[in-house]
Amino acid sequence: MRNFIAISTVLFTRNYFYMPVSELLKSPFVHGNHYHLVFKSIDGLLLFRQDADYQTFLKRFAQFTGFVMDTWAYCLLNNHAHFIIKIKSIEAIITNIKQRELPKQTVAMKKILATPDEQDVFDEMVERQVNSFMVSYANYTKNKYQHHGGLFQKPFKRIQIDSDVHLQVAIIYTHANPVKHKVFNDYLFFPYSSYALFLVRTSHYCAVEEVLIFFGGVEKFILLHKEQIEHYYQNGFPNSKLE
């Protein structure tokens, strides 16, 4: 069990322009590491207009990335979405690729099978999968709502999470995001984040049990969220590198 305490984070203090994206916000993907991903729409376009859109977003994210990463937390807002993810081990990824039918193995996947130790090849494969997800969801909204042009800012932002404290803060910050952006008054009841999944221990789209082990149990998970988010209420939310 980790003995975390509520902290006043300084991890989100710099200001960055959206385009072009700083190299600091394009961390290379390495197996076994955690990352904070953000998908933001162009010019504030709505990513979601109906409840079904949120479910489609989550389903397609899992469809395109589930073989290579586990989701530890998420929050879907009107014009952007946060994900805290953990890249699977290279052994698990190779196993998952081999279980796919050959026609469903992309060129990037086959390169991983041929050269599993090449970091640039691995990073390219993961980024391609995420970009394929973005294209798939953008096409879904175009077909459904008949809008034209792009939907997402590219490249998508991501930073590597480099410590347990950073990971704790990133998960809590993600769940608190609706309050920060004033789209919902209470993070406890926001319907489009992963927070409630941990209370009912439902693992749909999220590695619930692994996250609860990381926090030291559901009671500690609840307490640390309460303490950190109360700190945000009292002192203001930090400026984020991401959103």
Secondary structure by P-SEA (a helix, b strand, c coil): cccccccccccccbbbbcccccccccccccccbbbbbbbbbcccccccccaaaaaaaaaaaaacccccbbbccccccccbbbbbbbbccaaaaaaaaaacccccccaaaaaaaaccccaaaaaaaaaaaaaaaaaaaaaaaaaacccccccccccbbbbbbccaaaaaaaaaaaaacccccccccccccccccaaaaaaaccccccaaaaaaaaaccaaaaaaaaaaaaaaaaaccccccccc
